Amino acid sequence: MIRPDELGASDLDRWRSFQQTGPMAHPFLAPEFVLAVGRLRRSVRVAVLEDGARTVGFFPFERGRWGYGTPPAPGLTDAHGLVHAADAEWDPQQLLRACGLSVWEFDHLVDGQKPFERYQSLRVPSPVMDLGGGYAAFRAEVRARSKSFLSELERKGRALGRDHGAVTFTLGAADADDLRRIMAWKSEQYQRTYRSDRFRVPWIRELLESLLATRTETFAGTLSVLRAGDVPVAGHFGLRNGGALAGWFPAFDSAFRRYSPGLLHHLMLAEHAAADGIVEIDMGRGAKGYKDCFRSRDLIVAEGRIVRRSPTAAVHWARREPVRRLRNHVLDDPRLYRAADTMLKRAATVRTRMRMRGQTA
């Protein structure tokens, strides 16, 4: 068990070799992401699994108080698991004991983690934009699902161009100011909708800035920006690993809301990503309407926990399980999700009006 920065070049090459295809190729399971998180969070460790003289797996995790374990950057990531050789076998209880963990909790466990399967309590879809057939095939799929949606969205794109200047799209931008602008838009959205503002946490901002500067042969922090004239109106920051892009932080300038800039951005992201060799974009778990508009298929991710028999494990269960079940019930029922989302938006509207009245007074 070592810190991420103690991995040698041969370890990193071996890790990447396990990520050639399938669910383990997800960007959040790449060693570059674990290294970036490890530089900011001292609790990150990697368990290196060996079979004789052969390395057969890497298990990245964070260890909290009383042996409570999570994936790196818990709550931020959409893929969890142990990156391993195809023939690797392991005992989850032995793994936790070796890592000094009483509990390991996950909520986005990828497929192919057979020793962990009996610890899964819930399996849910994570919508994917499939670009394997090229952008034309993807666009035809979206149009077949809803001709009016695509026509209306393209009409708004033309209106945006007429009103504010030519609409352009950049994929793979490296401008830190653009990234900070996207984080500011996202913060405003979080605050407007009564959601926790992740970017008030300094290490999360530092993590994104670090990942923006990360480039290897297979991995990159990937920034995209939609502009009208010279003005940025929407953007996204995600992670790329080979042909897979993980959607992470999409955002837009609310002043351009009438043009649906977030949806326009997603459509143009698909076009430019397909041209750049990206074959799938994981939009992440969650029942949001825009994901249904662009969904081609689903990845399946699982939620659960591995628990060793100990008093601390029982305390973790009592503290977290009731809240987890209620949250999942809302997230996975579209009617409840819409009702909760509407309630938060109405509350945010009331708060904004009260603030404006106070400023006027």
Secondary structure, 3 states (H helix, E strand, C coil): CECHHHCCHHHHHHHHHCCCCCHHHCHHHCHHHHHHHHHHCCCEEEEEEEECCEEEEEEEEEECHHHEEECCCCCCCCCECCEECCCCCCCHHHHHHHHCCCEEEEEEECCCCHHHHHHEEEEEEEEEEECCCCHHHHHHHHHHHCHHHHHHHHHHHHHHHHHHCCEEEEEEECCHHHHHHHHHHHHHHHHHCCCCCHHHCHHHHHHHHHHHCCECCCEEEEEEEEEECCEEEEEEEEEEECCEEEEEEEEECHHHHHHCHHHHHHHHHHHHHHHCCCCEEECCCCCCHHHHHHCCEEEEEEEEEEECCCHHHHHHHHHHHHHHHHHHHHHCCHHHHHHHHHHHHHHHHHHHHHHHHHHHC
